[in-house]
Every structure is written in structure tokens, then in C-alpha cells.
Amino acid sequence: MLNVDDINKENWIDVILLCSGEDQKNKIFEEMIGSNCLSIAQASMEDNWTIKAIYNEDTLIGFTMYGYSSELKAYEICRLMIDYHFQGKGFGKEALELIVLEMQKEYECTEIFICFEPCNIRAKNLYENFGFINTGKTIKGNVDEIIFSLKLSS
């Protein structure tokens, strides 16, 4: 069962060493997502983001960053990554569900946005299967990213 926990002095190095692919190690901008190191730095500069480590019981498997996007003027899951060692095991869907529940509880939001690179077909499929809908809009990132939205019931 997955859970999220704070990033602290005991786990931050392990969190930044996670990556989406073996060939993506030690990159500030991984192929389709900003690195965890970049995200932690961003969250330390912008106080509207929450960063969490994702665990499968006691094993660190991923990272997330979510909060209020001043650019979108809405709540956003800014980063969701599962380390490549743990991909393809259903953790992405379970983590997404957990993050959405955390955001509903923390912010009482009725809509959540998520942005990703158009070439990231695995992310697109995960988000669509979860219920996110393409807004038809893009946002400037490392490349122009697609904006998806999830309407939540109150």
C-alpha cells in the first residue's frame, strides 16, 4: 500500500537519486519531466508547493509536487514520478489516487490540473484512464505542455 511522507534530512538524497529511466540519471531536466532535485529547489523558492516522497510500505519509489499554481491560477499536480525500477506495476495510478485525495483534504479543491509533455504517452494514458480531460490548452514549460483537468465532486 502506498503512502506519502515529508522530504527531510534523512531521505532527501535518496529522493533526488530517483529517476524516470536509467539513462536519465543526474539530469536536471529528464527526458519528459523535471528532476526531483529541480523540483525540490523550485519548492524551496516558491512557497505554494508541497513536495512528498512516495513509499510502497517502507520502500521509496517516487516523488510528487503539488499545490497552487500561480501560472494556472488553479491547483495542480506539478510533478508525479515513479522511479524506473518500479514502473509498470500500477504504482502510478495508486499514487495519483493518493495525491488527489491529499489535495482534496488539504485544499478542498473541486478541480485539479496536471500538465505534461505531449510525447509522454504513458502519462497521457494514465491521466485519461484516471478521468483527467484534455482542456485543449497548453502551458509553456521546458517544451509546451498539455493541460489536463480533473473535476472533483464535493
N, C-alpha and C positions, 0 to 999 in steps of 0.2 A: 504494500500500500504506500502511495506517495504522500509526502509531506513537504512543506516549505519551511525554511528556517533562515534566521538572520545570517548575514555575512559578517564575520567578525575576525579577530586576530588569529583564531585557531584554524579557520577554513579558507580565508581569502586567497591564499596562494593556490590551494587546490582548485578553487573556483576559476581562477584565471587560467589555469592549465587545461581546463576542459576546452574542447573544440569540436566543431561540427564534422571534421574529417581529418584523417591522419595528415593529409597534405596541407591542412590549414593551421597547423601548429605555429605559434609565435607570430601570427599576423594580426595587425591592428584592425584591418578590415578583412574578414574572412570572405570567401567567395560570395556568399549570399546573406551575410549578417555581420554586424559589428562585433568585434571580440568582446568577451566578458570584461577584459581589462579596460577597454574603451568605455563600456557601459558603466563600470564602477566609477571611473573618472568622471563621466558625464553626470552621474547621480550625485557625486560629491560637489559638483558645481551648480547643479540645478536642484533646488530643494523640493520639487514636486514629484520626484520619482522614488519608488520603493524598489529595492533590489533584494532578491532572495535566492538562496541556494535550494535546489530541488533534490530531495533524497528519496530513494527507494529503501525504506526502512532506515538502515544506518549507512547506506552506500550513496555517496554523492554522484548524481547522474546528470545534473543540468543546472540551468540558471534562468532567471526571469527578471525582467524590469518592467514595472507598470506604474501608472499614475495618471496625473492630469497633464495632457499635452497642451502647452500654451499655443503651439502652432496649429493644432487641430481644434483647439478650444473645446476639448472633449476628453473623456477618459480613454486611455489607450494601453494595450499591451505592447510595449515598445520592443521588448526582446523576449523570445522564448527559444531556448536552445537545449537540446538533449545531446550529450556527448556522443560521438560517433560509435563508441563501444556499446551503447545502449539503444541505438536507433533500431527501428523495425520491430519493437517489442510491445507497442501500444502505449509507451510512456508519454508520447506527445499528446495524445488525446486525453489521457488521465491527468497530465499536468495542466493542460488547457482548462479542463473542467475545474480543477482545484483553484487555479488562478482566477477564473471568472467568479467562483464562489467567494474567494477572498476579497475581490474588488467589490462585489455586491455588498458584502458585510461591511467593509471599511468605508466605502464611499456612498453606498445606497444609490448607485448609478442605475439608469434604465437603458443605457446603451454603451457598448464598448467597441472601440475601433482597434484594428490591427493593420499594420502596413508591411508589405514585403515586396521583394523584387519579383517582377513578372516571370522570370525564368525559374523561380523556385516552385516547381510543380508539386513537390511533396507538401510544402506549406499550404499551397492553394487547395489541394485536395483535403488536407487535414481541416482547414478552416471552413471550407464549404460543407464537408460532412458533419461538422460540429454545428452548423447553422449560420455562420457568417455569410453575408451577402455582399457582392461587389457593389460599391457605391458609384462606380463609373468615374471616380476621381482619382487623381494621383497626387503625390506629395514629393517634393524634392528631397532626396536622400543622397547616398553615395551615387545612386542612379535614381531615376524616377520610380517611385514605389507605388503599387496599387493599394488603395484604401478599401478595406472590408469593414462591415459593421454588423454587430450582433445586437438585436433588440431583446431586452430582458423584460420578463414580466415582473411586476412589483410584488 
